[in-house]
Amino acid sequence: MKINLVAVGKIKDKFFVDAISEYQKRITRFCNLNIIEVAEAPPAKSVTEQILEESNRLQNACKGFVIALDSGGAHLSSEGLAEFLDKQMSKGASEFSFVIGGSNGLGDEIKAKADFTLSFSKLTFPHQLFRVMALEQIYRALSINAGLPYHK
């Protein structure tokens, strides 16, 4: 299995970089993980133009079964995410792309083209923190499917 985390922008704060590195290391026990960062749109553009430009970049970087991470998506528990991934793999999916939009979110086009849209919450999270949260939940789902005691 291969997992891509496709996100807008670079992580700047060392403590987020360290947390991401830790989950990267843990996840590679189960599968290949690529973190793909696409450039942010210039702030001189309108919000609509920024969203469109970033969404196009994200879409071009996605491969396999695409999961858009957006507050308007379906709500799953950690066990539900594990079951969902397992079910998709049994249907033949071997590569997943989890997509995180920029500070203005994901464009409607990429959400419409995604195979699934997942919401972590109706709350708004800092972009850098959300990347750590997404990796932790991916690791948790993989641990659940492997029968490991991490999920308690």
N, C-alpha and C positions, 0 to 999 in steps of 0.2 A: 504494500500500500504506500501511496505517496500523498502527502498533505502539503498544500501551499497556503501560506498566510499572505494574502495580497493586501497591502495597505498603502495609504497615502502618507508621504513624508518620512522623515528620519526620526529616530529616537535620540533625544539630546541628553537627558538626565542619566547619569551613571547608574543610579539605583534601579531605574527601569531597564537599562541595558543589561545589568547583572541579573535581574529577575527573568528577563527574556532568555538570556543565555542558559540559565538553570533549567527552564522548561524546555528549551531546545534540546539540551542534553538528555533530559528525561524522555522526551517524545521519540528521539531517535532510537531508543531501545525497541520501539514497536514498528517504526516505519521511517521512510525518508521524509524529512521536513525541509522545505524551502521557505524562507521569508523573503518576499519580493516587495520592495519599496518602490513606489512610483512617485514622481515629482509632484509637488503641490503646484496648483495653478497660481499664476502671479496675482497678488492681491489687488492690482490695478483694475482687474476685470470685475464685472458685476458678479454677484453671488451665483446667479443662474449660469453665467459663462464659466465660472470656476467649477461648479458642480458638473457641468457637461464635459469640460476638459478632463477633469480628474476621473470621471466615470469612464470616459473613453480609454484612458490609460489603464485603468483597472481592468476593464473588459478585455483589452488586448493581452493582459498578463495572465488571465485566468485560463486554466486547463481542467479538463475532467468535469466532475460533478460540482457545480458552482453553488455555494451557500452564501447568500448575501446576509450580512449581519446588520440588522436595521430594527429600530424600535417598533415598527409596524408589522413585524413578522410573527411567526408562531412562537408560543412559549413552550419550552420543554424543560423538564427536570434534567439533572445530570444523567440519571438512568435513562431517561427518554432520549437524550442525545446519543448515548452509547447504543441503545437499541436501534435508533434511526440509522446511525453509521453502519452498524452490523447488517441491517436489512438492505441498505444500498449496496454494500459489498456482496451480499448474497445474490443481488440482481446483476452483478458484474462490474460495479464501480470499483476502480482500483486507484483513482486519483481524485482528490477533493481540493477545491480552492475555497477557502474562507475569505470573504471580502469585507474589508473595513474601509469605509469612506473617509473623506477628509473632515475638517471641522464643520463643514456645511452639510455633511451627510452624503448619501448615495443618490445618484440621479434615478429618475423613474425608469429610464431605459434599461439600466443594468439590473434593477430590481425585477423588471418584467422578464428579462432574459435569464435570470438566475433559475436554477432548478429548484431551489428552496430558499425561503427567507426566514431567518431565525432572529428572534428578539431575546436579549438577555434581560431586558427590563424596560419599563416606560421611562426610567430615570435617564438622565444625561450623564455620561462619564467623560473624564478627560481622555483625550485620544491616546496618549501614551499608556495610561493605566489600562485602558480597554484592551490594548494589544496583549498586555500581560494576562488580563482576565480571560481573553479568548484562548490563549495558549494553555492556561491552567485548566480550563474546561475541556479542551481537546485531550490533554494529558489524563484528566479524570475519566473521560469517556473511554479512552484506550485502556486505562487501568481496570475499569469496570469490566470491559469485554475480555480482558486477560485474567480476570478472577483475582486480581491483587487486592490487598487490604487497604490501599491508599484511600479509597472512598469510604469514609465512615462518618 
